[in-house]
Amino acid sequence: MNPKTLQIHPNDNVLVALQNLSAGESVFMGDFELTVKEDIPAKHKLAIQPLEINQEVIMYGLLVGKATQTIPAGGLLSTENIKHQAADFEINPSAYQWEKPDVSRFEKRQFMGYQRSDGQVGTRNYWLVIPLVFCENRNVETIREAFAEELGFAKSNPYKQLVRAMADSFKKGNLEELDRLQAGSVSEKLAPKLFENIDGIKFLTHQGGCGGTRQDSESLCALLAGYINNPNVSGATVLSLGCQNAQVDILHQKLAAINPSFDKTVLVFEQQKSGTEQELLTEAIKETFKALVKANQAQRKPAPLSKLTMGLECGGSDGFSGISANPAVGYASDLLVALGGKTMLAEFPELCGVEQELINRCSSEKNAEKFSHLMKSYASRAEAVGSGFDMNPSPGNIKDGLITDAIKSAGAAKKGGSSPVTDVLDYGEYASTPGLNLLCTPGNDVESTTALAGAGSNVILFTTGLGTPTGNPICPVLKISSNHQLAKRMPDIIDINTGFIISGEKSIQEMGEEILEKVIEVASGITDTKAMLLEQDDFIPWKRGVSL
């Protein structure tokens, strides 16, 4: 019989409800019987023992809150009776001992990737068209319209066909037919691909590059440089107005900083030097087409798994995320680290309360100090505008059991597994050190995935308990469900279901190995992720303001 509750850590004074519990029913912890005092929804927490006012709430073995009211044993924890509380942290260097997972199943495995001259290996082969400033967004869209359908990268729109059918019914005066009309299935390509070895042309637009602060433009250039340098990108077409803060020479400086041996083709077109808009676009389209001919010469070749860089992300989390999807991703991360690869754990607001654990895992005091500084400065900026990490959980998070930021963070950090922290990266920095990297980003889904791709991820693992369609233009994003219900309800966005951990059918280790198998398949181009099929190309640069 499946257990009704779970005590995550032996020191915890709360249980997680694995199913809906009714007032008066009994749950067992070994020989200990606990009577449920009120209805407890699945994913929420109940007290193992009476909790008095100001008593610490312990979960995952960590301080995650304090009681604001007396809570009886078997009582529900809620935003009305506990508040966020997290432990302080300090730099305390220690020799961290890591027990590596068994990687014998993967030691000789390879994936089929695009090998770049600098040693990086891409899981896709994309061409980028990007603006240095928002003034060029319309020109980027014009190039998209010119290229996408003619080169075989555009899909038909089933909803356009639905609207056409509705318009026809309206013209015929047959309004009763409207409710019976349905959109078609997954859209198909409008034309055959011209360039077989190019996975797509990705057109990015944004609202930055001028106005704001000069630091914003520097940060944007660093991010765009990371995208161009990403191994999934073969080259880029860059549109510049000319007078903006985000200057072309800043972009080149950022490229040189992250990769001194950078040698990809980067075509730059500056409108204020090109004469008419027609002259600008004609030249940009012709030169880009010639560059695509060259990029099409790339072919997939075998590469070791050590050439994978996995971004680790979560969004729309629920009360099961920290005990199913996130630890399973953490085990996959540990497997890849043990194989010599790189992983990146982002979302610093969602590391609040687990700082000491991550500091203890840092491979050097320098990394520990950098992480501590980034966390404290981020928190102080939020507090300066009347906010704070305690405001991170969303209404959806709270409804599904993540009622304090520390509870959310303790579960979110499980995506980083247990391996040592080999490097700490600020936003805009590029990952170069094998092992687990910590990347400073907001908790915002798209701002964070945008940064992970800019830091060099060639695949991203994204856990969710509530469901989100988030994707990325250049980096395959695998969506991983924490529960069976979500996987059944939204199969069009979920790639992997770890609900089998909750139902007791599979272990965290088994699911972690399945995740890595799926990563190899996606990285080799055998399958596309659901976000790719939906063309979910989300791109939002972070302006370094307060974003949780």
C-alpha positions, 0 to 999 in steps of 0.5 A: 500500500502506498504511504499517505505521507512522507517525512523528507528528513529525519529531523523534520517536524512536518510531513508532506501529504502525498494524497488528500487527507481527511480530518480524523484519519490516521497516518503512520510513521513507523510505529507512530500513529498521527491523527489528522486534525483537519482536511489536508490537501495533497502536496501540503504539510502537516505538523508531526508534533504540536508547534508553539508560537515562534517555534521553528519549522524544519523541512528537508532538515532545514529551517523553513519557517516559524509558527505564528500561531499554535499548530496542533499535531496533525494540523495543516501548515498555511500562510496564516500560521507560519511565516518565512524564516531562513538560517543565517550563513557564513563562510566556513571552508571545509573539505566536502566529501562527495560520493559519486553515483554509479556511472557505469551505464553511461561511461562509454556513451556518446551523443551526436552533436555539432563540434565547434572549433573551440571544442564546444559541441552543440546539440542543435545548429542554429543561425541567429538574427538579433538586434542590438537595440529595440529600434531594429526589432521591426527589421528583424521581423521583416527578415523573419518574414522573408526567410522563414517560409521560403527556407522551410522553417515556417509552420502552418498555423491551425488557428489561422485555419480555424479563424478562416472557417469561422469567417466562412460560417459567419458569411454564410449566416451559419452561426450555430456551426461556430461552436462545432469548429475545431483547430487542427492538430500540430502544424506542419512545415509549409515547405521543405527545408532548403538547408538540411543541416540547419535546425532553424534561424532564430530571430530574437527581439527585446526592449533594451539596448538604449535608455536605462543605464549604461550597465543595462546595455553592457549586460545585454551585450554580454548576454547576446555574446553568450548566445552567439558563443553558445555551441548550438549557434553557428553564427549570427546576423546583428542589426544595429541602429548606430547611436544606441548605448549597446554599441557593436564594439561592446559586443565584440569586447564581450565575445573576446572576453568569454572566448579569446579564440572566437571565430564564428561568422558574425555579420553586422549591419548598421542602419545609420550607415546603410542609407535606406531601410531597403538597402540595409535589409537587402544587404543583410538578407543576401549576406545571411543567405550566403552564410547559411550556405556555409553553416549548412556544411556542419554535420553531427558527429559523436561526442562524449557526454562530458561535452554536455552543459545542462541548465537546471531550472524550475517554474510553476513548482508545486508541493511535489517538485522538491521530492520528485522532479527536482531530486531526479534532475539533481541525480541526473546532474550528479551523473553528468558531473561524474562523467566530466560534464557541466551543469548550472543551477540558477534562480538565486532567490530560490536558494534562500535558506540553503546558502550554507549547504551550497557554501559548504559544497564550494570547491574553493573559498573564493567561490564561497565568498562570491556566492555569499556576496551575490546572495546578500547583494541581491537580497539587499536590493530587493529589501531596498524597494520594500520587497524580499525573497520571502515574496518569491512564492507565487499564488500558484506555488502557495496554493499547491503547498509552497507557502514560504520561500525557504520551503520552495528553495529547499526543494528547488535546490535539489536540482543541483544534486549533491556534487561540489560547486566548482564555480559561481557565475554572475549574470552574463558570465559564461560557464567554462569549469566542469562540474556544478556551477551556480548562476545568478539569475532571477527566479522568473522562468524566462529571465532565468532560462534566457540566462542559462542559454547565454551562459552556455547551456546546450540543453536545459532541464525544466521541472514543473508541478503546475505546468508552463510552456516555457522554452528557449530559442537556441537551447532545447528545454525538456519539461519534467512533471512532478506528478501524474495529474499534470503529465496527463492534463498537459501532455503537449508540454511535458517531456518526462513524468516523475510522478512515478516517484510519488506513486512509489513505482520508481526511485529517484535514481531510476528517474534520474537515469531516465532523464539522462537517457532522454537528454542524450536522445534530444542532444543527438537530434533524434527527438525535439522537446515539446517546447521546440515543437510548440516553437516556444522561443522565449527570450527576456534579458534581465535588466538587473533590477529587482525580479524575483 
